[in-house]
Amino acid sequence: MVRRMARKETARSRINQTLTLPEYTIKENPRARHVYLKLSWHGELEIVVPRGYNRRRTPEVIAAKRIWLERVRARMRRQTQTLPAEYFEQLPIRVRLRALGSTYAVTYRPTADPRIAVVESGKSLIIEGPSNDATACVLGLRVWLKDKARETLTSRLRRTSQELGLPYTKAIIRSQRSRWGSCSVRRVISLNSKLLFLPKKQVYYLFVHELCHTKYLDHSLRYWALVERKLPDYRCYEAALRNGWRYVPRWVGD
């Protein structure tokens, strides 16, 4: 037994010494039953672990999934090559919110005010303040985006809830790295502000998906049966949502 454990420790040390690990973050999820890997839309790696997990074993997990990681990242690189130029803009000249059917032209107007202000005027966004500071402009736009999501997505979720007869207790807007939404045991639904960039039908499906979790928190057969009753062609939207990151410009961040 001692020799076997020694061999395991030696193998573990060899992995740590020879494997070039990608950058990653670790997230503890008390509901997780095992360790799994998640890649964000932009290729950042997140390791989700159960409570009490020995984090020193993380390099082994990554090593075991190395082929999968390389394959997925290669696919993402190929997909990225097909994206429009606006996806890569550091500062946008327009903001297209497909969920609302709206496109905003962006104007940068330098003023003496040291704080960035984003002024919405019709279908225009005017960025006032130190508009030559790209970082400040992006942060201002992200705040505006979150406010816009709070103003529009929560009211649409409420209407969908009433239509489906699936009540929830509260809706909050967040900016998750790799999740479009979630539902807690208290039936609190979190919506990602980045949903505003997705087509309307995909956003509607996400609403249905999370509202059905108010009845069943798992992804059991009875859960999917409920989803199908509420949205019979849900499968095509489920598949499309996996590639929804393609609609979210890089400046929006993770």
Salt bridges, closest charged atoms under 4 A:
GLU9 OE2 - ARG12 NH1 3.09
GLU46 OE1 - LYS38 NZ 3.85
GLU60 OE2 - ARG12 NE 2.49
GLU86 OE1 - ARG96 NH2 3.21
ASP113 OD1 - ARG115 NE 3.62
GLU120 OE2 - LYS148 NZ 2.91
GLU128 OE2 - ARG109 NH1 3.35
ASP147 OD1 - ARG150 NH1 2.94
GLU228 OE2 - ARG235 NH1 3.27
GLU238 OE1 - HIS209 ND1 3.94
ASP254 OD1 - HIS42 ND1 2.84
